[in-house]
Amino acid sequence: MHLHVYDSATQWTWGAAIAISSALARDLQKEGRARLLLSGGKTPGPVYEALSKAPLAWDRVDVALVDERWLLPEDPDSNARLLRETLIQNKAAKARLETLTSAGRPFDEAVSTANLHARQPAGVVVLGMGDDGHTASLFPGMEDLERALRTPAAYVGVDATGCPGAGPWHRRISLTPAGLAPAQTRILLIRGERKRALLDRLLESDDATEYPARIAFTTPGAALHVHWCP
């Protein structure tokens, strides 16, 4: 794990955006297209807005989601809506946004479609971490969490009923460790002293059932780059 520490939110925003854009540029040099998986939540919005201004060949970038609530892409509380309002702007308006849900698509079909798209592995995955230690839509105490952690599928449908960190959105689609494993660049975006203390607790063990965010650095493959500011 590599920890990148910034003195201010502004430095953190641009430092993380540059790290993501640099990784995408490397992927675009090697391949015809690049694939980027992004997380939702309140933390990464400013980073996505800064990233949208990066001078990349965005028309060759596929942007997809780490996870999604069982909501239509246009819903104000969906992660797809967040990406449209922050990243799919400016130069990045030419990127192809791939949503996990769509009108008329049943839940099981949505999960199957996500796994079909995942056959093109993502080169860059940007993760977040909740105060409860969740990442993607993998929550501590969630029903069938162990199944989600061990499945060979890149995406699973989950039921987060009873998990406070899930809020009112219990039905979700989530990336798994198997879906994370192929990524050549793994980035975790966190802010604040509470998240830094939680990160230290995560490093004390490799038991992802206690803190699922541990998959960010315990899943075999590329090193994790953590970007943090107070």
N, C-alpha and C positions, 0 to 999 in steps of 0.2 A: 504494500500500500504506500502511496505517495501523498503526503498532506501538503496542500498549497494554502498558505495563510495570508490573508489580506488585511490591511489596516482599516479599510472602509468598505461600505456597501458598493460604492462606485467602482473601486478597484476590483472587488470581487466580481461584479457584473461583467466588466470588460475582460477580466482575466479568464473567467469561465467561458465567455463567448469566443474569445480568441482560441482557447484550447479546443473547443468543439469545431470551430471553422478550420483550424489547422489539421485536425484529424480527418475531416471531410475532404479537404484539399488533397491529402495524401491518398485517400481512397479513390478520389476521382482521377488521380494520375495513374493508378494501377488498373482501374476497372472502367467500364463504360458508364456505369451508374453507381451511386453511393446510396446506402440505406441508413437512415437515422431514426432511432427510437427515442421518444421523449416522454417524460413524466408530467403529470398534472400537478395540482396543488397551488398554494399561494406563493411559494418561494421562487420558482424559476422564471416567472413572467418577465422580469427585467432582463434576464439573461437572453431569453428568446427574442425580445425586442432588439437588443443589441446585435444578436446573431443575424437578424433579418437584414442587416445593413452590410453583411460580409460580402466581398466581391468574389462570389463563387459561381460556378456554372449550375445554378439552382434548377435549371430545366432538366438536369440529370440527377437530381436528388429526390429520392422517395422518403417522405417523412411519415412515420407511423407512430403508434402509441404503445407505451409500456403497459398501460392498463386503461380500462374505461368502466365507468358506471353504466348500468343498464338504462341508458338514456339515449334519446335521439341526438345526433351530432349537433343539431341546432340548439339544444337545450342550454340555457345559461350555466348550468352546473356540470356540463360535460367537459371532459378534457379536450375533446375535439374543438369545442367552441373556444377554449383557452388558446389553442394553437392558432386558430384562424385569426384571433384578435391580437396576437402578439408576434408570432413568427411569420405567418403567411402574409407578409406585408413587405413593402419596400422591394429590395432586390430578391428576397425570398418568395415573393408572390408567384414566381414561376415554378416553385417546387410542387411536386405531386403529393397531396395530403391523402393518406389512406386511413380511413376511420374504421373502428372496430364494430360499430353498429350502423344500421341503416334502416330506414322505414320499411316495414313489411318483412324484415329478416328475422326469423325465430332465433331464440337464444342459442340453441345447439348448433344451428347453421352458422351463426356468427362466430362461434368458437372454432368450428371446422374451417371457415374461411380464413380466420386469423392464422391457423396452422398451415393452411395452404400458402398464404403469402410469406410465412416464415421460412419456407423452403429457400427463399433468397435471404441468407443470413444478414443481420444488421452488422455493419462495421463499427458503428458508434452507438452506444446505449447510455442515456443520461438518466440516472436514478435520483430519487428523493428519499427522505426518511422521516417518518412521523415521530411524534413525541413518545409513542408506544413502541417504537422500534420496528414498525412495519415498513416495507418497501413495495412498490407496485401495489397490487391489491392482495398481498399476503400479510395477514394480520395475526398477532399472537392470540392463541386460543381459538382460532377459526376452525370451524368444522372441516375435516378433510385436509388440514394444513399439511400433514405429513405426505399425503398422496400428491398434493401439488408440488411439494419439494422434491419428490422422487420420480415423478412422471417423466417419460422421455419426450412428451409433447412440449412444444414451445409455449403454448397458451392453454389455459384451463378456465372453465367457468367456475366461479366460487360463490359461496353463500357466507357472507360475513355477519349474519345475524348474531347479536350479542357482543359484537366487537365495538367498543366505544369509538375507536379511531375511524370506523367506517361511516360514522354519522348515519343519516337516514337511508343511505344507498347501500343496501345489503347485497344485491345481485350485481356481480361484476365479472369482467373478463380480465385475466392477469397473465403477464409474462411469468415464466417459471425459470428455475436455474438452467434447465435444458435450453431455453430460449436465449438466455444470457450468455451461455458458454462460448458460442462462436465469435462474439464481438471482440474485435482487436483493440477497441478503446472503450473503457468503462469509466464513467465519471459520476461522482456523487456530489450533489449540491446541497450544502447545509449552511445555516446561519445561526448565530446566537450561542451563548454559553451553555444553555441546556442541551443543545444538540452536540456540542463538543464533548460535554460530560457523558452523554449517551454513547457517543462514538467510542470513548475510552472503555465503557462497559462492554460494548460489542467486541472489542479486541481481546477481552479476557477469556472468551470461549468461542467454540465453533458450533454451538448448538443453535441452529436456526429456528427451532420451534419456540425458543424463548424470545428471541429477537430475529424475525425473518430478514431484516436488513443485513444480517450477516452473510447472506448469499452473495452480496456485492463483492466480498473479498475471499469467501471460501469456495465459490464455484471455480473449478479448474479453468485455467486460461489466462487471459491478460491481467496485468496488475490493475488495481483500482486507484484512480486519481480522485482524491477528495479535495474539493474547493470549499474553504470555510472563511467566514469573517465574523467578527463579534456582532 
